[in-house]
Amino acid sequence: MKKLKIINLIFVITANLFRLVVAQNTGGCFLDGVTNSQWISYYTNDAVFDTERTLFKSFTFTNVTGVRVASTSSVYAAASLNDSHLLITPTSLFEQFEENEPSSSETPLLIIILLFTCTGGSSQLTFRQPITDINNHDPIFSSSAYTYSLPMPFPSGITVSGVFGDSITATDIDITNVAVDFTIQPEGDFIIQYGGATDSTNKRHTALLRTATSLRLTSTTSYTLIVTDRGSIPGTRSTNATLTIHVDEENSISPSPMFSSSYYTAVYTKVSDSNDYITLNTDIILSDGDYENTTFVIQGDYSNYFSCNPESDKLNLVLSGNIPDDILTTNSYILVPIQASRATADYVGTTVVVVDLSNIIEPGVSSPVFASSYYLVTYTVNEDGSDSISGETSITLNDNDYQNTNFSLAGEYRTFFELDYSNNQINLILLGDLPEDVLYNTEFALLTVTATRNGAEANGNTVIVITLPGEQCTIESTTAYPTTLTTEVVTVTECPTPVTCPPCDEYTTLTSDIPTSNGPIDTTPYTTPFTPTEQPITCPPCTTVSDVVSTTTDYTVPTIVTDSTTQNPITTECPTVTTECPTVTTECPTVTTECPTVTTECPTVTTECPTITTEYPTVATEYPTVTTEYPIVTTGSPIVTTECPPSTCDCPTTPTFTSNTPVTYTTYTYTEAPTTQPSTAIINFDNSYYTFGLQPLHAIGVIGSVSATSSMDESIIYSIAASNGSTLPSQLTINEQTGELVTSDYITSGSYYLVATATGYTSGSTDNAFVFAV
C-alpha cells in the first residue's frame, strides 16, 4: 500500500514538472493544431509545391502578442499576425530557391524557427516545411550551336567535345533533377554520353561526344543535339542545339576514290554514221559521292572514242566519236577502263565498262511492229472432250516481213502453244490441253509474242489474251413479283333427302356477302341473330369443286390446286382447312389432310355433317410475304362428279341452322404491291483490255489512261496491281482520280501484265480491266 502511494506521488510530481516545462516553453501561447510535444520538438507542415508564392500555413492563436523568424532560420519564409491568425508565408527569395540551393534527389525541407511573444512570456516553435519539386524548367545547353573542325579521314572512338571545340554542357535548375540524358540525330557518325555534373550543385551537366565510326566527310555536315531532364511531375522536358562539323582541308588527307562496282555494262547502238550512242545499264557511282574533287581518265585502246562527264551524283560515259565499222564487226564487246584520282589521296580507283557491240542497228532496217497491240483468243472444251482455240489466232506484222523476223513466245502457259508461220502470217497453235485446274479456276491466260530483227533499233511486242472457260455460275433473279390469290365460288344446293334435326342453340348466321377488302373488316353489319327450329335439313346432290389458286414457294395457300386435263396427283403442299368457316349439315365429301388425287369416281362421303362456324373468314391485314423467285401459277376448272351416295345426317354438337337457301363461300383476293429493290451501282470500264507501249525506254510521264463509268452518280477510284504472275514496276503508278498511268523513272524493257480496278466511291462496286504494258 505504501509502494502504491509512493508511485502515485511520483506520477503527480512528474506531470506537474511537465506542465511547468510546457508553460515555460509556450509562455502561455497557444496555436490551434500544435501539440505540447510539438512545441518541445518540431511541427511538420504538409508539403507545398516549389511554385507556391502566397501561403505556407495559417494557425489560429491565443495569448500571442508578437512573432518573428529567427535570423539563423531559413530566408525563404516569413511570419506575421493577422487578427487571430498566425500566417507563415514565402518570401520573395523563395522564387530563387531552386536556383540557389543545390539539387538533390531527396525532398527539399525548409527549417523555420518562429520566436513568439506571449501574454505569459516568450516561446519558440521549430516549423518544418517540405517542398514538392515541379519540373517547370527546361534543361538549357550552354550554347545553341557547337562547331568543330575535324581533319579527314577521322578515326573512330575519338572524343571531340572539349578537344576540337567547346565542351558541351547543359544546366537544369529543377531541385530534384540531378542528371540529364544526351542524344544526337542522325545517329551513326557520333556517340554522345552523359559525363556527370560539373560541380556539387548538381545543376550543370556535361556531355561526352566521340566518333562512332571512321569519318570520311567531304563537306560541312550538321547534326542535332538533344538534352532531356529526368523530371516526373508533370513529365520530362528537353531542348535542342546544333552541332556543325567542318572539314579541316589543310590537315585532311583526301580519301582514295572508290567505285561502287568493279565493272559496269553498256550497249553500243549504231543508227547511222552521225548519231551513234551508248546506253549504260547502271549508273557509274563513287562510294563517297565526291565527284567535284575527283579526276577521271579513260584508258585503253578505245579511249579516243569515249569521254567522262561527272555530275553531282554520278559519272556519265558518252561517245566522243563513232567507233569504226571494222571494230564493230570484228568484236562482240570492248572494254573501257576508267581511273579516278585525287590530289592528296594515296590510291587511285579503277573500274571498267563492258560495252556490248551486238546490238548494231543497220541503216534502213525497220523495227518490227505488230498489226495489233493485243489479240483475243477463246479456249473451248468441246463436247467430245477435245480442246480447241478460236478467235484472233492469226498474228500479222505491219510490213509483212516475216522472212527477216524472229518470233518468240513467253508466258506461264507457253509450253502448251507454239507459233507457226504459214500463209504470210503467224498462227497460234494449241499443242496440248491445259490442265483442268487452270481451265476452271483462271479467267485468262496471257502470252507475249516478241519479234526481233538483226540491225533493227527496237523489238516488236504484242499480247495474246486467251479467255478460259472459268468457273460456271448460276445467276439468280432479284426481281420481286406480286403474289396473286384467285377466287373460286363453291355453291351448295338443297340435298335430295330431308333430315330432321333437334333444336340447337342460338347463333349468328350470315346475312349477306362480305365485301372484298385489303384490310380489317367490321363484321357487325353483316350478322343477325337467329334462333333455329326443328326443320328438315336437305342436302343437294354431292358436288365436288376444287378451288383454283396461285401460289409462290414461300406463300402457303390453304387450297387445292388441280388440273382438269390430267389425273396426276397434286404436287403442292397439302391444303389446310381453317377453323373459321361456316358449318352446314350436308351429305358432302370428307376433306382429308392429304393431297387428293383427281379421279372421275365420287369421293367417300362421311356420315357426319360438316360444321359451319359462327364467324366470318378472317381477312389478312398485311400483304403476304413475297419471295425473290418467280411465282408458279396453276389454273384449272372445277371437276364435278356425276353421282353421289345418299347419306343421313345427325344434329351436330355445335350450333347449326336449317336453310333451303344456297350458301355461297367466297375466297377473297389480295395482290402484293411490287417491292422496290435497292439499287446497286454497276461499274463498267470503257474497254476490257488496254495496251500501252513503254518504248522508248527513256520516256517518263503519262503513258496512257483507263476509264470507267458507274450507273450511279458517283466518283470512280482507280487502282492497279500485278496479274498473272507478273510484277508491277515501282516506277509505274495510276492516278486514283483520272486513271492516268504515269512512269516516274525509266522502266526495264519487258512485258507487264496488270489489272486495273475501278471502285465506286459511294457504292463500293468494282470492275476490272486488263492492262498490258509492253
C-alpha positions in Angstrom: 0.0 0.0 0.0 2.9 2.3 0.8 4.5 1.5 -2.5 1.4 2.4 -4.4 1.1 5.8 -2.7 4.8 6.5 -3.5 4.2 5.7 -7.2 1.2 8.0 -7.4 3.2 10.7 -5.7 6.0 10.4 -8.3 3.4 10.5 -11.2 1.8 13.7 -9.8 5.2 15.3 -9.4 6.3 14.3 -13.0 3.0 15.7 -14.5 3.4 18.9 -12.7 7.0 19.2 -13.8 5.9 18.6 -17.5 3.2 21.2 -17.2 5.8 23.6 -15.8 8.2 22.9 -18.7 5.5 23.3 -21.3 4.3 26.5 -19.7 7.9 27.8 -19.8 8.3 26.8 -23.4 5.0 28.1 -24.6 5.0 31.2 -22.4 1.2 30.7 -22.4 1.0 30.9 -26.2 -1.4 28.5 -27.9 -1.6 27.5 -31.6 -4.5 25.5 -32.8 -3.3 22.1 -34.0 0.1 22.3 -32.3 0.5 19.7 -29.5 2.6 20.2 -26.4 5.2 17.7 -27.7 5.5 19.6 -31.0 6.2 22.8 -29.0 9.1 21.0 -27.5 10.3 19.1 -30.7 9.0 20.5 -34.1 6.0 20.9 -36.2 6.0 19.5 -39.8 3.6 21.1 -42.2 2.0 19.5 -45.3 4.3 19.7 -48.4 3.8 22.6 -50.8 4.9 23.0 -54.5 8.0 24.9 -55.2 5.8 27.3 -57.3 3.9 28.4 -54.1 4.1 32.2 -53.7 1.3 33.0 -51.2 1.0 30.9 -48.0 2.8 28.0 -46.3 0.5 27.7 -43.2 -2.2 29.6 -41.2 -2.7 29.0 -37.4 -5.4 30.3 -35.1 -3.6 31.5 -31.9 -4.3 32.5 -28.3 -2.2 34.6 -25.9 0.2 35.6 -28.8 1.2 39.2 -28.9 4.1 39.0 -31.4 6.1 36.7 -33.7 9.2 36.8 -35.9 11.6 34.4 -37.7 14.9 33.8 -36.2 17.9 35.3 -38.1 19.6 31.9 -38.2 16.5 30.4 -39.8 15.5 30.0 -43.5 15.5 33.1 -45.5 12.7 31.7 -47.7 9.8 32.2 -45.1 8.3 35.0 -43.0 5.7 35.1 -40.1 3.1 37.6 -39.2 -0.1 38.1 -37.1 -3.4 38.9 -38.8 -6.2 39.3 -36.3 -6.4 36.0 -34.6 -4.3 34.1 -37.2 -0.6 33.4 -37.5 0.5 33.4 -41.2 3.7 31.7 -42.4 4.4 32.8 -46.0 7.1 32.5 -48.6 9.5 35.5 -49.1 10.4 36.9 -52.5 13.7 34.9 -52.2 11.7 31.7 -52.5 11.4 32.4 -56.2 15.1 31.7 -56.5 15.0 28.7 -54.1 15.8 26.1 -56.8 18.4 28.2 -58.5 20.2 29.0 -55.2 20.0 25.6 -53.5 22.0 22.5 -54.6 19.9 19.8 -56.3 19.3 16.6 -54.5 17.2 13.5 -55.1 15.8 14.0 -51.5 12.7 16.0 -50.8 13.7 19.6 -50.0 12.9 20.8 -46.5 12.8 24.4 -45.1 13.6 24.8 -41.3 11.9 27.9 -39.9 12.5 29.0 -36.2 9.5 31.0 -35.0 10.0 33.3 -32.0 6.8 34.2 -30.1 6.0 36.9 -27.5 3.2 35.7 -25.3 1.0 37.1 -22.6 2.8 34.9 -20.1 6.3 35.2 -21.5 8.1 34.1 -24.7 8.4 30.9 -26.7 9.7 29.4 -29.9 8.5 26.7 -32.3 10.5 24.8 -35.0 8.4 24.8 -38.2 9.5 22.3 -40.9 8.1 22.9 -44.5 8.6 20.1 -47.1 8.8 21.2 -50.8 7.5 19.2 -53.7 9.5 19.9 -56.9 7.6 20.7 -60.0 9.5 20.1 -63.2 9.0 23.6 -64.6 12.4 24.4 -66.0 13.9 23.3 -69.3 17.4 22.0 -69.4 19.5 24.6 -71.3 22.6 24.0 -73.4 25.5 26.3 -72.7 25.4 27.3 -76.4 22.7 27.0 -79.0 25.4 25.9 -81.6 28.6 23.9 -81.3 31.1 23.9 -84.2 34.1 21.6 -84.6 36.7 21.4 -87.4 38.0 17.9 -88.0 40.6 16.6 -90.4 39.5 13.8 -92.7 39.6 10.9 -92.5 38.9 11.0 -88.8 39.4 7.8 -86.8 36.6 6.0 -84.7 36.3 6.3 -80.9 38.0 9.7 -80.5 36.4 12.3 -78.2 35.9 15.6 -80.0 33.9 17.7 -77.4 36.2 20.0 -75.5 39.2 19.0 -77.7 38.3 20.3 -81.2 35.8 22.8 -79.9 33.9 23.9 -76.8 32.7 21.5 -74.2 29.0 20.5 -74.4 27.2 21.2 -71.2 23.6 21.8 -70.1 22.0 23.3 -67.0 18.8 22.2 -65.2 17.9 24.1 -62.1 14.9 21.9 -61.0 16.0 21.0 -57.5 15.4 17.2 -57.6 16.8 16.7 -61.1 20.4 15.5 -60.5 21.2 14.2 -64.0 20.2 14.6 -67.7 20.3 12.5 -70.9 22.0 13.5 -74.2 21.2 12.2 -77.7 22.3 13.1 -81.3 20.4 13.0 -84.6 21.1 11.5 -87.1 22.8 8.5 -85.4 25.7 6.6 -86.8 28.6 9.0 -87.0 28.8 10.0 -83.3 28.1 8.7 -79.9 27.1 11.2 -77.1 27.0 10.2 -73.4 26.3 11.7 -70.0 29.6 12.9 -68.4 28.2 13.8 -65.0 27.7 17.1 -63.0 30.4 19.7 -63.2 30.2 20.7 -59.5 28.5 19.9 -56.2 25.3 21.9 -57.0 24.3 19.1 -59.5 22.8 21.6 -61.8 25.3 21.8 -64.7 25.9 18.6 -66.6 28.5 17.7 -69.3 28.3 15.6 -72.4 31.0 13.4 -74.0 30.9 13.4 -77.8 33.1 10.9 -79.7 33.1 9.3 -83.2 31.2 6.1 -83.6 33.0 5.2 -86.9 35.8 6.4 -89.1 34.6 9.6 -90.7 35.2 10.5 -94.3 33.2 13.6 -94.7 33.7 15.6 -97.8 31.7 18.7 -96.9 30.3 20.5 -93.9 27.7 18.3 -92.0 25.2 19.3 -89.4 23.7 17.3 -86.5 21.1 18.0 -83.8 22.0 17.6 -80.1 19.1 16.9 -77.7 19.2 17.2 -73.9 16.4 15.7 -71.8 15.9 16.0 -68.0 14.6 13.3 -65.7 11.8 15.1 -64.1 8.5 13.3 -63.4 5.9 16.0 -62.4 4.3 16.5 -64.8 6.9 14.9 -67.1 10.3 15.3 -68.8 11.5 18.4 -70.7 14.1 18.8 -73.4 15.8 21.3 -75.7 18.0 21.2 -78.8 21.3 22.6 -80.0 23.1 22.4 -83.4 26.4 20.6 -83.9 28.3 21.5 -87.1 31.3 19.6 -88.4 33.6 21.4 -90.8 36.3 19.5 -92.8 39.7 20.8 -92.0 41.0 20.9 -95.5 44.6 21.8 -94.6 45.1 18.9 -92.3 42.9 16.4 -94.1 44.1 13.5 -96.3 41.8 13.0 -99.3 40.3 9.5 -99.2 41.0 7.4 -102.2 38.2 7.3 -104.7 36.3 4.0 -104.9 33.7 3.0 -107.4 30.6 1.2 -106.2 31.3 -1.7 -108.6 34.4 -3.2 -110.2 32.7 -3.1 -113.6 29.6 -1.7 -115.4 27.9 -2.7 -118.7 26.7 -0.6 -121.6 25.2 -1.1 -125.0 26.5 0.5 -128.2 23.9 1.5 -130.8 24.8 2.4 -134.3 21.9 4.0 -136.2 23.8 6.0 -138.8 27.2 7.5 -139.4 26.5 10.5 -137.3 24.5 9.6 -134.3 25.8 6.5 -132.6 25.3 6.3 -128.9 25.8 4.1 -125.9 23.4 3.3 -123.1 24.7 2.4 -119.6 22.7 -0.3 -117.9 23.5 1.1 -114.4 25.0 4.4 -113.3 28.7 4.7 -112.6 28.8 5.7 -108.9 31.6 6.7 -106.4 31.1 5.3 -102.9 31.8 8.7 -101.2 29.9 10.8 -103.8 32.8 13.3 -104.2 32.8 13.9 -107.9 33.8 17.5 -107.6 37.3 16.8 -106.2 37.9 13.7 -108.4 39.7 13.5 -111.8 38.5 10.8 -114.2 40.7 9.4 -117.0 39.6 6.8 -119.7 42.3 4.3 -120.6 42.7 1.5 -123.1 42.7 1.1 -126.9 39.3 2.8 -127.3 39.8 5.8 -125.1 39.7 8.2 -128.1 36.0 7.2 -128.7 34.8 8.0 -125.1 34.7 10.8 -122.6 33.6 11.2 -118.9 31.1 13.8 -117.8 30.8 13.9 -114.0 27.6 15.1 -112.4 26.7 15.8 -108.8 25.6 12.2 -108.1 27.1 10.0 -110.9 29.6 9.7 -113.7 28.3 9.7 -117.3 30.2 7.9 -120.1 29.5 9.2 -123.5 30.7 8.8 -127.1 33.2 11.4 -128.4 33.2 9.8 -131.8 31.8 6.8 -133.7 33.7 3.6 -133.4 34.9 2.4 -136.9 32.9 -0.3 -138.6 35.8 -2.7 -138.7 35.9 -2.7 -134.8 32.2 -3.1 -134.6 32.1 -6.1 -137.0 35.1 -7.9 -135.5 34.2 -7.6 -131.8 31.2 -8.6 -129.8 32.3 -6.3 -127.0 35.0 -3.9 -126.0 36.5 -2.9 -122.5 36.7 0.7 -121.5 38.8 1.2 -118.2 38.2 4.3 -116.1 40.6 5.7 -113.4 39.6 8.1 -110.6 42.2 10.0 -108.7 42.5 12.9 -106.1 45.4 15.2 -105.4 46.0 14.2 -101.8 44.7 10.6 -102.0 47.0 7.7 -101.5 45.4 5.4 -104.1 43.6 5.5 -107.5 40.2 4.0 -108.0 39.6 1.8 -111.1 36.6 0.3 -112.8 35.9 -1.0 -116.3 32.9 -0.5 -118.6 32.0 -3.5 -120.8 30.4 -2.2 -124.0 28.2 -4.6 -125.9 28.6 -4.3 -129.6 26.0 -7.0 -130.6 23.1 -4.5 -130.9 24.3 -2.8 -134.0 21.4 -1.1 -135.8 21.8 -1.0 -139.6 20.5 2.0 -141.5 17.3 1.1 -143.4 16.4 -1.9 -141.2 13.0 -1.1 -139.7 11.8 -2.3 -136.4 9.0 -5.0 -136.5 5.6 -3.7 -135.5 2.6 -5.9 -135.0 -0.7 -5.0 -136.6 -2.4 -5.0 -133.2 -1.1 -4.5 -129.6 -3.2 -7.5 -128.4 -5.1 -10.4 -129.9 -8.2 -12.0 -128.3 -8.5 -15.8 -128.4 -11.1 -18.1 -126.9 -10.3 -21.5 -125.4 -13.1 -24.1 -125.7 -13.6 -27.5 -124.2 -15.7 -29.4 -126.8 -18.5 -31.9 -126.2 -16.3 -34.8 -127.5 -13.7 -33.9 -124.9 -11.2 -32.3 -127.2 -9.9 -28.7 -126.7 -9.6 -26.0 -129.3 -8.9 -22.3 -129.7 -10.6 -19.8 -131.9 -10.7 -16.1 -132.5 -7.8 -13.9 -133.4 -5.3 -16.8 -133.7 -3.5 -15.2 -136.7 -0.9 -12.6 -135.9 0.4 -10.2 -138.5 3.2 -7.6 -139.0 2.5 -4.2 -140.5 5.3 -4.6 -143.1 4.7 -8.4 -143.6 8.5 -9.0 -143.4 8.3 -12.4 -141.8 11.4 -13.8 -143.6 13.8 -11.5 -141.7 12.0 -11.6 -138.4 12.4 -14.0 -135.5 9.4 -14.7 -133.2 9.4 -15.9 -129.6 6.6 -16.8 -127.2 6.7 -16.1 -123.5 4.2 -16.6 -120.7 3.3 -19.1 -117.9 1.5 -21.4 -120.3 3.7 -21.0 -123.3 4.6 -24.8 -123.4 1.0 -25.6 -124.4 1.2 -23.4 -127.5 3.5 -22.7 -130.5 3.8 -20.2 -133.3 3.6 -21.4 -136.9 4.4 -19.4 -140.0 2.1 -20.1 -142.9 0.1 -18.1 -145.5 2.2 -15.0 -144.8 1.1 -14.8 -141.2 2.0 -16.2 -137.8 -0.6 -18.6 -136.4 -1.1 -19.6 -132.7 -1.3 -23.4 -132.4 -2.6 -25.4 -129.4 -0.1 -28.2 -128.7 -1.8 -29.8 -125.7 -4.8 -29.4 -123.4 -4.4 -27.0 -120.5 -4.9 -28.7 -117.0 -8.5 -28.5 -115.6 -7.4 -26.6 -112.6 -6.2 -23.9 -114.9 -9.2 -24.0 -117.2 -11.8 -23.7 -114.5 -10.0 -21.6 -111.9 -8.4 -19.0 -114.2 -10.2 -16.4 -116.3 -7.4 -15.6 -118.7 -4.1 -17.0 -120.0 -1.6 -14.4 -121.3 1.1 -14.9 -123.8 3.6 -12.4 -125.1 4.9 -12.5 -128.6 8.2 -10.8 -129.3 9.5 -10.0 -132.8 13.2 -9.3 -133.4 15.3 -8.3 -136.4 19.1 -8.1 -136.8 20.0 -4.5 -137.2 16.7 -3.1 -136.0 16.6 -0.4 -133.4 13.8 -2.0 -131.3 11.8 -5.2 -130.9 8.1 -5.6 -131.5 5.8 -6.9 -128.8 2.1 -7.9 -128.6 0.0 -9.8 -126.2 -2.4 -12.7 -126.8 -5.3 -12.8 -124.3 -6.8 -16.3 -124.1 -10.2 -16.4 -122.4 -10.6 -19.7 -120.5 -13.9 -21.4 -119.6 -13.6 -20.3 -116.0 -15.9 -21.3 -113.1 -19.6 -21.9 -114.1 -22.1 -19.9 -112.0 -25.8 -19.5 -111.7 -27.3 -16.0 -111.7 -30.4 -15.7 -109.6 -33.0 -13.1 -110.4 -33.5 -10.4 -107.7 -36.8 -9.1 -109.3 -39.8 -9.3 -107.0 -43.2 -10.3 -108.4 -46.6 -9.9 -106.7 -48.3 -13.0 -105.4 -52.0 -13.3 -106.6 -54.7 -15.4 -105.0 -57.5 -16.0 -107.4 -61.1 -16.7 -106.3 -63.5 -19.6 -106.9 -67.1 -19.8 -105.7 -68.4 -23.1 -104.2 -72.2 -23.4 -104.2 -74.1 -26.0 -102.2 -77.7 -26.7 -103.2 -80.5 -28.5 -101.5 -80.0 -32.1 -100.5 -82.4 -34.6 -102.0 -83.2 -36.4 -98.8 -84.6 -34.3 -95.9 -83.1 -34.9 -92.5 -84.7 -33.7 -89.2 -82.5 -32.3 -86.5 -83.5 -31.3 -83.0 -83.3 -27.6 -81.9 -79.9 -26.2 -81.4 -78.5 -23.2 -79.6 -79.0 -19.7 -80.9 -76.2 -18.4 -83.0 -75.4 -15.7 -85.5 -75.7 -16.5 -89.2 -74.5 -14.9 -92.4 -77.0 -12.5 -93.9 -75.1 -11.1 -96.9 -71.8 -11.4 -98.7 -68.8 -9.8 -97.1 -67.3 -7.2 -99.4 -63.7 -7.7 -100.6 -61.2 -5.7 -98.7 -57.4 -5.4 -98.3 -57.7 -4.5 -94.6 -59.6 -5.4 -91.4 -63.5 -5.8 -91.8 -66.1 -4.9 -89.3 -68.5 -7.9 -89.5 -71.2 -6.3 -87.3 -73.4 -5.0 -90.2 -73.4 -8.5 -91.9 -74.7 -10.7 -89.0 -78.1 -11.1 -87.5 -79.3 -13.2 -84.5 -81.0 -16.4 -85.5 -82.9 -19.0 -83.5 -83.2 -22.4 -85.2 -86.3 -24.6 -85.2 -86.8 -28.2 -85.9 -86.9 -28.2 -89.7 -85.8 -30.8 -92.1 -82.4 -30.2 -93.5 -81.9 -31.0 -97.1 -78.6 -31.5 -98.9 -78.0 -31.1 -102.7 -76.5 -33.8 -104.8 -72.9 -34.1 -103.9 -70.8 -31.8 -106.0 -67.0 -31.6 -105.6 -65.4 -28.4 -106.7 -61.7 -27.6 -106.3 -60.5 -24.1 -105.7 -58.3 -22.5 -108.3 -55.4 -20.7 -106.7 -52.0 -19.2 -107.4 -49.1 -19.9 -105.2 -45.5 -19.0 -104.7 -42.7 -21.0 -103.0 -42.8 -19.1 -99.7 -46.5 -18.3 -99.5 -48.6 -21.3 -98.5 -52.2 -21.1 -99.7 -54.7 -23.4 -97.9 -56.4 -24.6 -101.0 -56.0 -27.5 -103.5 -54.5 -27.0 -107.0 -55.9 -29.3 -109.7 -55.7 -29.6 -113.4 -58.8 -30.8 -115.3 -56.6 -32.1 -118.2 -54.6 -34.6 -116.1 -55.1 -37.2 -113.5 -51.8 -36.8 -111.8 -51.5 -36.3 -108.1 -51.2 -32.7 -106.9 -47.6 -31.7 -106.3 -48.1 -28.7 -104.0 -48.4 -28.8 -100.2 -51.5 -30.3 -98.6 -54.2 -27.7 -98.0 -55.1 -26.6 -94.5 -58.7 -26.3 -93.5 -59.1 -23.3 -91.3 -61.4 -23.3 -88.2 -63.1 -20.1 -89.1 -65.5 -21.5 -91.7 -69.3 -21.9 -91.8 -70.8 -25.2 -90.6 -73.6 -27.0 -92.5 -75.3 -30.3 -92.1 -75.0 -31.8 -95.6 -74.1 -35.0 -97.2 -70.8 -33.8 -98.6 -67.4 -35.5 -99.0 -64.9 -35.6 -96.3 -61.9 -33.2 -96.6 -58.8 -35.1 -95.8 -55.4 -33.6 -94.7 -53.6 -35.3 -97.6 -53.2 -34.1 -101.1 -56.2 -35.6 -103.1 -55.9 -37.3 -106.4 -58.3 -36.2 -109.1 -60.5 -39.0 -110.3 -63.8 -39.5 -112.1 -65.2 -41.5 -109.2 -67.3 -40.0 -106.4 -65.3 -39.4 -103.2 -66.2 -41.0 -100.0 -68.9 -39.2 -98.0 -68.9 -39.1 -94.3 -72.0 -39.6 -92.1 -71.3 -36.5 -90.1 -72.4 -33.1 -91.3 -69.7 -30.5 -91.9 -69.6 -27.7 -89.4 -70.2 -24.0 -90.1 -68.7 -21.6 -87.6 -70.5 -18.5 -86.4 -67.6 -16.3 -87.6 -66.6 -14.9 -90.9 -63.4 -15.8 -92.7 -60.5 -13.8 -91.4 -59.2 -11.2 -93.8 -55.4 -10.7 -93.8 -54.4 -7.2 -92.7 -50.9 -7.5 -94.1 -49.6 -8.3 -97.5 -48.3 -11.8 -97.9 -44.5 -12.3 -98.0 -43.0 -12.0 -101.4 -40.0 -14.2 -102.3 -37.3 -13.4 -104.8 -38.4 -16.3 -107.1 -40.9 -16.3 -109.9 -44.4 -17.5 -108.9 -45.7 -20.8 -110.1 -49.3 -20.4 -111.3 -51.6 -23.3 -111.9 -55.1 -22.8 -113.2 -57.9 -25.1 -113.9 -61.6 -25.7 -114.0 -63.7 -27.3 -111.2 -64.4 -31.1 -111.7 -68.0 -32.2 -110.9 -68.8 -35.8 -110.2 -71.9 -37.3 -111.7 -73.2 -39.3 -108.8 -73.1 -39.0 -105.0 -74.1 -41.8 -102.5 -77.0 -40.9 -100.2 -76.5 -40.2 -96.5 -78.2 -39.1 -93.4 -77.0 -36.5 -91.0 -77.2 -36.2 -87.3 -77.5 -33.0 -85.4 -74.0 -31.7 -84.7 -72.9 -30.7 -81.2 -72.0 -27.2 -82.4 -74.8 -24.6 -83.3 -76.4 -25.3 -86.7 -79.2 -23.9 -88.7 -81.7 -25.1 -91.2 -81.9 -23.3 -94.5 -83.0 -24.0 -98.0 -81.1 -21.1 -99.3 -77.9 -21.9 -101.1 -74.9 -20.7 -99.2 -72.1 -19.1 -101.1 -68.5 -19.2 -99.9 -66.2 -16.5 -101.3 -62.4 -16.6 -101.2 -61.0 -13.0 -101.3 -58.1 -11.9 -103.4 -55.1 -9.9 -102.3 -52.4 -8.7 -104.5 -48.9 -7.9 -103.2 -47.6 -4.5 -104.3 -44.3 -4.8 -106.1 -41.3 -4.5 -103.7 -38.8 -1.9 -104.7 -35.3 -3.5 -104.7 -32.4 -1.4 -103.5 -30.4 -0.1 -106.5 -26.9 -1.4 -106.9 -24.3 0.5 -108.9 -22.8 -1.2 -111.9 -19.2 -0.2 -112.7 -18.0 -0.7 -116.3 -14.6 0.0 -117.9 -14.8 1.5 -121.4 -12.6 -1.4 -122.6 -11.9 -4.8 -121.2 -8.2 -4.6 -122.3 -5.8 -1.8 -122.5 -2.3 -1.9 -124.1 0.3 0.8 -123.6 3.8 0.9 -125.1 6.8 1.6 -122.9 9.1 2.5 -125.9 11.3 4.4 -125.9 12.7 3.4 -122.5 13.6 7.0 -121.7 10.0 8.2 -121.9 8.9 9.5 -118.5 5.3 10.7 -117.8 1.8 9.7 -118.8 1.8 6.5 -121.0 -2.0 6.3 -121.2 -5.2 6.1 -119.2 -8.1 3.9 -118.3 -11.6 5.0 -117.8 -14.8 3.6 -116.2 -18.3 4.7 -115.5 -20.9 4.0 -112.9 -24.6 3.6 -113.2 -25.0 5.8 -110.2 -23.9 9.4 -109.9 -20.7 8.7 -108.0 -16.9 9.2 -108.4 -14.6 6.4 -109.6 -11.4 5.5 -107.7 -8.7 3.7 -109.8 -6.0 1.3 -108.6 -3.6 -1.1 -110.3 -1.9 -4.3 -109.4 0.2 -7.1 -111.0 -1.6 -10.0 -112.6 -0.8 -13.5 -113.9 2.5 -13.8 -112.1 3.8 -10.6 -113.5 5.3 -7.7 -111.5 4.2 -4.1 -111.1 7.2 -1.8 -111.6 7.7 0.7 -108.7 8.1 3.4 -111.3 4.6 2.9 -112.7 1.6 4.3 -110.8 -2.0 5.2 -111.6 -3.8 8.4 -110.7 -6.7 7.5 -108.4 -8.9 10.2 -109.8 -8.1 10.4 -113.5 -7.0 6.8 -114.3 -3.8 8.0 -116.0 -0.8 5.6 -115.9 2.4 7.6 -115.1 6.0 6.5 -115.2 8.2 8.4 -112.7 11.5 6.9 -114.0 12.9 4.6 -116.6 11.4 1.1 -116.7 13.3 -2.0 -117.7 12.2 -3.3 -121.1 9.7 -6.2 -121.0 6.0 -7.1 -120.8 4.0 -6.3 -117.7 0.5 -7.9 -117.2 -1.5 -5.7 -114.9 -5.1 -5.4 -113.6 -6.8 -2.0 -113.2 -9.7 -1.8 -110.7 -12.4 0.8 -110.8 -14.3 1.2 -107.5 -17.5 3.3 -107.0 -16.8 5.9 -104.3 -20.3 5.6 -102.8 -21.5 2.1 -103.7 -18.2 0.2 -103.4 -19.0 -1.7 -106.6 -16.0 -2.7 -108.7 -15.0 -3.7 -112.2 -11.6 -4.9 -113.6 -9.8 -4.4 -116.8 -6.5 -6.0 -118.0 -3.6 -3.6 -118.8 -0.7 -4.7 -120.9 2.4 -2.5 -120.8 5.0 -3.7 -123.3 
